Amino acid sequence: MDRILNMMIRRIIGRMVNRGVDAGIERMTRGRGEATPEQQTQTRQSVGRTRQAMRVARRIGRF
């Protein structure tokens, strides 16, 4: 019984942590104020790289 409970709690906490990380990164990458088109392009590229790094980190963390 304890093993099943621990397994369920671990899954729930893992999902909550992932949501928190996602929210934090979204907030960090959100632009502030007006930006030039060049800055917008750079921001979009860095957001894409950040999200890709998050996915890779999660894959590594699963093993």
N, C-alpha and C positions, 0 to 999 in steps of 0.2 A: 504494500500500500504506500509506504514511504517513497519507494522508487518512482511509482507512477506520479505521485504528487510532486516530487522534485522535478521530474521530467516536464510536467505541465508548467510548473512555475518557471523553470529555466526558459522554456519556449516563449512564454508571455513576457518575461523580463527582456529577453533578447529582442523581441519585436518592439518593445517600448524604447529600448536603447537605440535601435535603428531609426525609429521615428524621430527621436531627439537629435540624433546626429544629422539626419536629413534636414530637419528644421533649422538647425544651427548653420549648416552649410548654405542652405537657401538664403538665410538672413545675411550671411557674410557676403555672398556673391550678388546680392541685390544691389543695383546701382543707386546712387544718391544724386538727385538733382539732374540737370541737363548735361548731356555729354555730346561730344562731336561724333559724327558717324564713324570715324576711325577708332575712337575710344569704345563705342558700342560694339564694333566688330571684335576688338581685343577682349572685351568683357565676355561676349558670347563664346569666344574660343576658350577663355580660361574657365568659364562655367562648364563647358563640355569636358575639358580635361579633368576638372575637379570631380565631376560626376563619374567619369570613367575610372578615376583613381579610387573612388568610393566603392564601385562595383568590384574592382580587383581586390581591394582590401577585404571585402566581405567574403569573396571566394576563398581567399587565403585563410581567413578566420574560420571557415567551416571545417577545415581539415585538421 
